Amino acid sequence: MTHQPRIIKRSDPSRIEIEWDDGHKTVYPTRALRGICPCAQCVDELTGVRRHDADSVPEDLTHREVVMVGNYAISIDFADGHGTGIYTFAMLRANDPAAPTGP
């Protein structure tokens, strides 16, 4: 089951907040989102190997705009000029920075 956002908030350019349809709330630092960008420039389309080094993203990176892509994703215009990634809701939920890891 793919959760859908009820509210996507960008009141601070250093983070994006999503309230999901099940009541869960996620706060994504802009830097973290840039680090997991799924676009073809950042991830090899054939191999799936990440080309972009997430550690190279500046700590203070901000975003300028967040745009809906259909009813399934958002696109983010980052202050570093990057803006080609499409972040599906399933991907965002799977990459929740506060989600527990491990068994």
PASEBA-1860 file (N, C-alpha, C; in nm, 3 decimals):
! residues 103
1> MTHQPRII> 0.084/-0.119/0.000/0.000/0.000/0.000/0.088/0.125/0.000 ~ 0.059/0.216/-0.089/0.133/0.341/-0.095/0.055/0.447/-0.020 ~ 0.121/0.506/0.077/0.057/0.613/0.152/0.060/0.742/0.071 ~ -0.043/0.822/0.087/-0.055/0.950/0.018/-0.038/1.063/0.119 ~ 0.027/1.171/0.078/0.038/1.285/0.167/-0.096/1.358/0.180 ~ -0.126/1.401/0.300/-0.242/1.490/0.320/-0.196/1.634/0.311 ~ -0.077/1.660/0.367/-0.022/1.796/0.369/0.127/1.788/0.336 ~ 0.171/1.873/0.244/0.313/1.889/0.215/0.345/2.034/0.248
9> KRSDPSRI> 0.435/2.053/0.345/0.463/2.187/0.394/0.610/2.220/0.373 ~ 0.635/2.340/0.323/0.773/2.386/0.303/0.792/2.524/0.365 ~ 0.757/2.536/0.492/0.766/2.666/0.559/0.910/2.708/0.586 ~ 1.002/2.617/0.577/1.144/2.644/0.601/1.221/2.585/0.482 ~ 1.303/2.664/0.412/1.372/2.612/0.293/1.478/2.505/0.323 ~ 1.503/2.476/0.450/1.601/2.372/0.483/1.535/2.237/0.509 ~ 1.400/2.231/0.494/1.331/2.104/0.516/1.194/2.103/0.448 ~ 1.144/1.983/0.427/1.009/1.962/0.374/0.939/1.869/0.471
17> EIEWDDGH> 0.817/1.904/0.510/0.740/1.824/0.604/0.620/1.764/0.532 ~ 0.596/1.635/0.558/0.480/1.568/0.500/0.399/1.504/0.611 ~ 0.270/1.531/0.608/0.175/1.459/0.693/0.104/1.359/0.604 ~ 0.115/1.231/0.638/0.062/1.123/0.556/-0.082/1.090/0.593 ~ -0.148/1.017/0.504/-0.289/0.982/0.523/-0.313/0.892/0.645 ~ -0.209/0.828/0.698/-0.225/0.746/0.818/-0.189/0.823/0.945 ~ -0.166/0.954/0.932/-0.134/1.038/1.047/0.015/1.052/1.076 ~ 0.098/0.971/1.013/0.243/0.978/1.033/0.295/1.110/0.976
25> KTVYPTRA> 0.390/1.171/1.045/0.452/1.294/0.997/0.601/1.269/0.976 ~ 0.652/1.320/0.864/0.792/1.304/0.830/0.852/1.440/0.801 ~ 0.971/1.464/0.853/1.046/1.585/0.823/1.172/1.543/0.749 ~ 1.185/1.594/0.626/1.300/1.563/0.542/1.391/1.684/0.534 ~ 1.516/1.673/0.581/1.610/1.782/0.557/1.635/1.795/0.407 ~ 1.642/1.917/0.358/1.665/1.940/0.216/1.793/1.870/0.170 ~ 1.896/1.876/0.250/2.024/1.811/0.216/2.004/1.662/0.194 ~ 1.926/1.597/0.279/1.903/1.453/0.266/1.828/1.420/0.137
33> LRGICPCA> 1.730/1.504/0.103/1.655/1.480/-0.020/1.744/1.495/-0.143 ~ 1.831/1.594/-0.142/1.925/1.611/-0.254/2.017/1.491/-0.263 ~ 2.056/1.437/-0.148/2.145/1.322/-0.144/2.085/1.194/-0.199 ~ 1.952/1.183/-0.199/1.887/1.062/-0.252/1.816/1.087/-0.383 ~ 1.850/1.196/-0.451/1.785/1.229/-0.577/1.787/1.109/-0.671 ~ 1.669/1.075/-0.728/1.661/0.957/-0.814/1.679/0.984/-0.964 ~ 1.715/1.105/-1.002/1.721/1.138/-1.145/1.835/1.063/-1.215 ~ 1.830/1.062/-1.348/1.930/0.990/-1.429/2.070/1.049/-1.416
41> QCVDELTG> 2.080/1.175/-1.380/2.211/1.236/-1.359/2.274/1.184/-1.229 ~ 2.190/1.152/-1.131/2.239/1.109/-1.000/2.247/0.957/-0.985 ~ 2.165/0.884/-1.061/2.162/0.738/-1.054/2.167/0.682/-1.196 ~ 2.260/0.592/-1.222/2.272/0.532/-1.355/2.144/0.456/-1.387 ~ 2.084/0.490/-1.500/1.955/0.431/-1.538/1.965/0.281/-1.566 ~ 2.078/0.234/-1.613/2.091/0.093/-1.648/2.131/0.006/-1.529 ~ 2.223/0.057/-1.448/2.275/-0.025/-1.338/2.210/0.007/-1.203 ~ 2.153/0.126/-1.191/2.096/0.166/-1.062/2.202/0.214/-0.964
49> VRRHDADS> 2.326/0.223/-1.007/2.436/0.268/-0.921/2.429/0.419/-0.907 ~ 2.440/0.466/-0.784/2.437/0.609/-0.758/2.564/0.673/-0.808 ~ 2.549/0.778/-0.888/2.663/0.854/-0.942/2.697/0.974/-0.854 ~ 2.595/1.028/-0.792/2.611/1.149/-0.711/2.649/1.111/-0.569 ~ 2.754/1.172/-0.518/2.800/1.146/-0.382/2.720/1.232/-0.284 ~ 2.637/1.169/-0.204/2.553/1.241/-0.108/2.636/1.323/-0.009 ~ 2.758/1.279/0.019/2.844/1.353/0.113/2.892/1.485/0.055 ~ 2.877/1.503/-0.077/2.920/1.628/-0.139/2.816/1.740/-0.128
57> VPEDLTHR> 2.698/1.707/-0.078/2.591/1.807/-0.065/2.621/1.897/0.054 ~ 2.620/2.029/0.035/2.648/2.120/0.147/2.547/2.104/0.259 ~ 2.594/2.113/0.382/2.509/2.100/0.501/2.394/2.201/0.500 ~ 2.419/2.320/0.446/2.319/2.427/0.452/2.237/2.442/0.324 ~ 2.233/2.336/0.241/2.157/2.342/0.117/2.008/2.368/0.144 ~ 1.948/2.454/0.064/1.805/2.483/0.076/1.736/2.449/-0.056 ~ 1.603/2.456/-0.055/1.527/2.437/-0.177/1.449/2.565/-0.206 ~ 1.420/2.585/-0.335/1.349/2.706/-0.376/1.202/2.680/-0.404
65> EVVMVGNY> 1.171/2.559/-0.448/1.033/2.530/-0.487/1.007/2.380/-0.480 ~ 0.882/2.344/-0.450/0.836/2.206/-0.453/0.711/2.204/-0.540 ~ 0.709/2.115/-0.638/0.599/2.110/-0.735/0.542/1.968/-0.738 ~ 0.411/1.958/-0.740/0.345/1.828/-0.753/0.371/1.772/-0.894 ~ 0.392/1.642/-0.901/0.404/1.571/-1.028/0.288/1.471/-1.029 ~ 0.186/1.504/-1.104/0.067/1.419/-1.104/0.013/1.403/-0.963 ~ -0.036/1.284/-0.934/-0.086/1.251/-0.800/0.003/1.149/-0.731 ~ 0.131/1.144/-0.773/0.217/1.039/-0.720/0.355/1.085/-0.673
73> AISIDFAD> 0.390/1.212/-0.693/0.527/1.253/-0.663/0.538/1.404/-0.650 ~ 0.658/1.448/-0.608/0.694/1.589/-0.608/0.828/1.604/-0.680 ~ 0.852/1.724/-0.729/0.980/1.761/-0.786/1.031/1.879/-0.703 ~ 1.160/1.880/-0.677/1.218/1.982/-0.589/1.324/2.061/-0.666 ~ 1.313/2.193/-0.660/1.414/2.281/-0.719/1.508/2.321/-0.606 ~ 1.629/2.269/-0.610/1.727/2.294/-0.505/1.806/2.422/-0.534 ~ 1.855/2.485/-0.429/1.931/2.609/-0.443/2.064/2.590/-0.515 ~ 2.111/2.466/-0.526/2.235/2.441/-0.599/2.213/2.429/-0.749
81> GHGTGIYT> 2.088/2.453/-0.795/2.057/2.449/-0.937/2.004/2.316/-0.986 ~ 2.006/2.215/-0.903/1.956/2.082/-0.942/1.805/2.078/-0.923 ~ 1.735/2.013/-1.016/1.590/2.007/-1.003/1.524/1.906/-1.094 ~ 1.595/1.802/-1.134/1.538/1.707/-1.230/1.482/1.580/-1.167 ~ 1.499/1.562/-1.038/1.450/1.440/-0.973/1.300/1.441/-0.949 ~ 1.240/1.325/-0.963/1.098/1.307/-0.930/1.093/1.213/-0.811 ~ 1.046/1.264/-0.699/1.041/1.192/-0.573/0.900/1.135/-0.554 ~ 0.884/1.006/-0.582/0.752/0.946/-0.566/0.717/0.939/-0.418
89> FAMLRAND> 0.588/0.936/-0.390/0.546/0.927/-0.251/0.596/0.797/-0.188 ~ 0.596/0.688/-0.265/0.646/0.561/-0.213/0.794/0.573/-0.176 ~ 0.872/0.641/-0.260/1.014/0.660/-0.232/1.035/0.746/-0.107 ~ 0.957/0.853/-0.098/0.969/0.941/0.018/0.936/0.866/0.147 ~ 0.829/0.790/0.145/0.790/0.717/0.265/0.896/0.612/0.300 ~ 0.951/0.546/0.200/1.054/0.444/0.225/1.183/0.505/0.277 ~ 1.206/0.634/0.251/1.329/0.701/0.295/1.303/0.799/0.409 ~ 1.207/0.767/0.492/1.176/0.850/0.610/1.299/0.851/0.702
97> PAAPTGP> 1.359/0.969/0.726/1.480/0.974/0.807/1.460/0.927/0.952 ~ 1.337/0.929/1.000/1.312/0.889/1.138/1.264/0.744/1.150 ~ 1.254/0.675/1.036/1.206/0.535/1.040/1.308/0.447/1.109 ~ 1.258/0.353/1.187/1.350/0.260/1.253/1.421/0.172/1.150 ~ 1.544/0.136/1.179/1.618/0.047/1.090/1.649/-0.083/1.162 ~ 1.667/-0.184/1.085/1.702/-0.314/1.143/1.579/-0.388/1.191 ~ 1.601/-0.510/1.249/1.489/-0.593/1.295/1.423/-0.541/1.419
END
